Amino acid sequence: MKPLDSDEEEAEQLFAHQKQLRQRANKSLQQLSSALEQQSSDEEEEEEEEEEEGEEPRGREGSHFTMAGEDRTAWSQKTQSEADYCNSLLAGLPACAIRPLQLIQNAAAHLVFNLPKCSHTTPLLRSLHWLPVTARIHFKTLVLAYHAANGSGPSYIQDMVKTYTPARALRSASAKQLAAPAL
């Protein structure tokens, strides 16, 4: 058995590491939020310039995209990579903690399509091929477990993933199930 002090030190180190990861995640969210605000202020300036030049301003009534296909793809990739930053920490959190992330994703979708806040978000997320935040966290966690179980994931995660072997012969033995981690 380990002495009690080493367990406490290990718990403190784990807590400090989790705190650092949360701070990095918050920083990423702040960067994404500021990018969204910058994009919306840039669009407002463009609309004002168009009105001054006598051009027809782009209205929000139509379903026209304000971004070219390449810009939309780049924005989509940036948004999703920022949202995926700490999925392992976000897994299992209550809905009240995930909601701000979902609101940021919804705002990004509205920004891409240049639609008002009151328009429905689900069709926008579908057309951008974005999963809702909770589903994406779940999906990315399962993908990571799949890669670790099949030997293509990071070695430190492969060491934690163990396949389930039943004590006796069962039909489910060939199902490649994972064993629950010992706590």
N, C-alpha and C positions, 0 to 999 in steps of 0.2 A: 504494500500500500504506500501511496505517496503521503508525505507529511502534509498536514493541513495548510501550512504556509504556502506551499507550491500550488495547491489548488486555488487558494485565494489570489495569488499572484497571476495565475493563468486566467482567472475570471476577470481580474482587473485589466489585463492586457487585452482580452477579448472585448471587454466593454469599451476600452480606449479605441480599439480598431473599429468597432461598430460606430462609435461616435464620429471618428474620422470619415468613415464611409458616408454617414448621414450628412455630414457637413459638405462633402464633395457632391452628394446628390442634390442638396439644397442649392449649392452654387450653380450646378448645371441647370436646375429649374429656374433660377434667377436669370441666367444667361438666356435661356429660351424665352422667358417672359419678356425680357428687355428686347430681344430680337423681334418678338411679336409686336410690341409697342412701337418699335422703330419702323417696322414694315407698315403698320397702320398709319403712322404719322407721315411716312413717305407717300402713301396713297392719297392721303388727304391733301398734301401739297400739290400732287400731280393734278387732282381734281380742281383745285383752286386755279392752277395755271391754265388748265383747259378752259375754265369758265372765263378767265380774263382774256384769253385769245379768241373767244367767241366760238369755240368748238363745243360740240354736244358732249356734255360730261357723261362718263360711263355711269349709268344708273345701277342701282342694286336690284332693280325689278327683274332684269333679264337673267338668264342662266349663263352668261358669258364668263369665261375664265379671264382673270386679270393677269395670270401668269402664263408664260409659254410652257410648252410641255417639258422642256429641259429644266426650267426654273422650278416647276411644280415637282418634278422628280427629285431635284436636289433638296428642295424644302422638305419634301416628304421624308427623305433619307435622314436629313439632319434632325427633324422632329422625332422620328422613331428612335434614332440612336441615342438622343438625349433622354428619351423616355425609358429606354432599356438599360440605363446606366447601372442601376442597383436593383435589378429584379429580385435577387436572392434576399435582399433586406425587405423588399416590399411585399413578398409573398407572405400571406397569412395576416396582414394588417387589416384592421377594421375598415369598413367602407368610408367612414368619416376621414380617415387618413389618405385614402386613395382619391377621394372626390376632387381635391384641388388639382391633381394630375389630370383627371378626366376633363375638368373645366379648361385646362390649358390646351389639351388635345382638341376639344370642341372649338375653342377660339382659333386654333391653328387651321382647322378645317374650314371655318367660316371665312378666315382671312384668305385662304387659297382660292375659294370660290367667290369672294367679295360679296357675301350675303350678310344680312343683318343678324344680330344675335338671336332674334326671336324665331328664325327659321329652324326647321327640324334638322338635327345633326346626324341621325342614323343614316339617311341616304347619302350624305356627304362622306361619312366614314366608309361606307360600302364602296362608293365610286373611287375613293382614294386607296382602297384595299387596306384600310387600317382596322385593326381589332380594337374594341374598347379596352381601356387600360387594364381592368381586372382580367379579362380574357387574355390579353397579351402577356401579362405577368405569368399567368398560369401556363400559357403556351411556351414561353421562353424557358421556364423552369423545367417543363417536361422535355423540351429539346435538349437542354443541358444534361438531364438525367439519361436520356437516350444515348447521347454521344458518349457519356461516361461509361455506360453499361456495355456499349459496343466497342470500346477501346479507342475511340477517336477524340475523346474529350481531354481536358487538362489532367495531368497525372495526379495532382493533389485531390481532384474530385474523383478520379477513378479509384483511388485508394479508399475513399469513403463509401463507394457504392459496392454493395455485395449482392450477389444473386441468391435468391431463395432456393434452398434445397430441402424438400420435405423429409421428415424422419423415415417415412416409408414410401413405397411406390404409390403414386397418385397419378391420375390422368392429367392433372394440371402441372406435372413436373416439367413438361416440355414447353411451357408457356413463357419461360424467361421472365419470371416475376422477380421483383427486387425485395430484399429483406428489409424490414424496418430497422432503422439505426438504434443501437443501444444507447440509452441516455445515462 
